[in-house]
Amino acid sequence: MTHPEKDGWRLWTDGGARGNPGPGALGYVLTDPAGNEVEARGEYLGPVTNNVAEYRGLIAGLGAAERHAASPLTVCMDSELIVRQMTGEYRVKNAGLKPLHEAARRAAARLSSVSFKAVRREENVRADQLVNETLDTILGSESPR
């Protein structure tokens, strides 16, 4: 999160499940064009797969972006699969992900300008931190990561 775009907002999203499927959480961080954190959240999701958690994080983060009229917006995720599905490069084959993909597309369409960027996990530290803090709080810090 150290490379804010001077001309736009950034949304960093993540999701994870311990067990896949297993107890999962989402995390997102919305930063303004100057790189300031405007909104950040972690949320427990119950038993989900990693990909479901990733989509839920994206949808929640896009909702935050809409509340803040964040545009232009670059969505940064370490899930290359989700990024490629959102850009249309990959089709969504998993029936369980299709409704989440549609919800994410609808949420993105409510913003005037959105682009998606796959980033390395090391660049998505804050959103990942929110996921893990949420799971540690719910499951106890002794839970395996």
C-alpha positions in Angstrom: 0.0 0.0 0.0 2.9 2.3 -0.3 2.3 3.3 -4.0 -0.9 5.4 -4.0 -2.0 6.7 -7.4 -1.8 10.5 -7.4 -4.9 10.7 -9.6 -7.2 8.2 -7.9 -8.4 6.2 -5.0 -7.2 2.7 -4.1 -9.1 -0.2 -2.7 -7.1 -3.0 -1.2 -9.2 -6.1 -0.6 -8.5 -9.6 0.8 -10.3 -12.6 2.0 -9.2 -15.9 3.6 -10.4 -19.1 5.1 -8.5 -21.2 7.5 -9.1 -24.7 6.2 -10.6 -23.9 2.7 -13.4 -24.3 3.4 -13.2 -23.2 6.9 -13.7 -20.1 9.1 -13.2 -17.1 6.9 -13.0 -13.3 7.0 -12.8 -10.4 4.7 -10.7 -7.3 4.9 -10.6 -4.1 2.9 -8.8 -0.7 3.0 -9.9 2.3 1.0 -7.3 5.0 0.5 -7.8 8.5 -1.0 -5.7 9.9 -3.8 -3.1 11.2 -1.3 -2.7 7.6 0.2 -4.7 8.3 3.4 -6.7 5.5 4.9 -10.3 6.6 4.6 -12.1 3.4 5.7 -10.8 -0.1 6.8 -12.7 -3.1 8.0 -12.4 -6.8 8.8 -15.5 -9.0 9.0 -16.0 -12.6 10.1 -17.9 -14.6 7.4 -18.3 -18.1 9.0 -17.4 -21.2 7.0 -16.4 -20.3 3.5 -13.8 -21.0 0.8 -10.9 -18.7 0.1 -12.5 -17.5 -3.2 -15.8 -16.8 -1.5 -14.0 -14.7 1.1 -12.1 -12.9 -1.6 -15.3 -12.0 -3.4 -17.0 -10.9 -0.2 -14.1 -8.6 0.6 -14.3 -7.1 -2.9 -18.0 -6.5 -2.6 -17.7 -5.0 0.8 -14.9 -2.7 -0.3 -16.7 -1.6 -3.4 -19.6 -0.6 -1.1 -17.2 1.5 0.9 -15.9 3.1 -2.3 -19.4 3.9 -3.4 -20.2 5.5 0.0 -17.1 7.8 -0.4 -17.7 8.5 -4.1 -14.2 7.1 -4.7 -13.4 7.6 -8.4 -11.3 6.9 -10.3 -10.7 3.7 -8.3 -8.0 1.1 -8.7 -8.9 -2.2 -6.9 -5.8 -4.1 -5.7 -6.1 -7.7 -4.8 -3.6 -10.6 -4.4 -6.2 -13.0 -5.9 -5.2 -13.2 -9.5 -8.2 -15.4 -10.2 -10.7 -12.8 -9.0 -8.9 -10.0 -10.8 -8.9 -11.9 -14.0 -12.6 -12.9 -13.6 -13.5 -9.3 -12.9 -11.6 -8.0 -16.0 -13.3 -10.7 -18.2 -10.0 -12.5 -18.9 -11.3 -15.6 -17.1 -14.8 -17.0 -17.1 -16.4 -17.8 -13.8 -16.9 -21.6 -14.0 -17.7 -22.3 -10.3 -21.5 -22.1 -9.8 -21.0 -21.0 -6.2 -18.9 -18.0 -7.3 -21.2 -16.8 -10.1 -23.7 -14.9 -7.9 -20.8 -13.3 -6.0 -19.1 -12.3 -9.3 -22.4 -10.8 -10.5 -22.8 -8.9 -7.2 -19.2 -7.6 -7.6 -19.8 -6.5 -11.2 -23.0 -4.7 -10.2 -21.1 -2.9 -7.3 -18.3 -1.9 -9.6 -20.8 -0.6 -12.2 -22.1 1.9 -9.6 -18.8 3.7 -9.7 -17.8 5.9 -12.6 -14.3 4.5 -13.1 -12.9 1.2 -11.8 -9.9 -0.8 -12.8 -8.5 -4.0 -11.3 -4.9 -4.8 -10.5 -3.3 -8.0 -9.3 -0.7 -7.3 -6.6 1.7 -9.5 -4.7 0.6 -10.6 -1.2 3.4 -8.5 0.3 1.8 -5.3 -1.2 -1.6 -6.2 0.3 -0.4 -6.3 3.9 -3.0 -4.1 5.6 -6.0 -5.9 4.1 -4.5 -9.3 4.9 -3.8 -8.0 8.5 -7.5 -7.2 8.9 -8.5 -10.7 7.7 -6.1 -12.4 10.1 -6.9 -10.1 13.1 -10.6 -10.8 12.6 -10.0 -14.5 12.5 -7.7 -14.4 15.5 -10.3 -12.5 17.5 -13.1 -15.0 16.6 -11.1 -18.2 16.7 -8.3 -17.3 19.2 -4.8 -16.4 18.3 -3.8 -20.1 18.7 -5.7 -21.0 15.5 -3.4 -22.1 12.7 -3.0 -19.7 9.8 
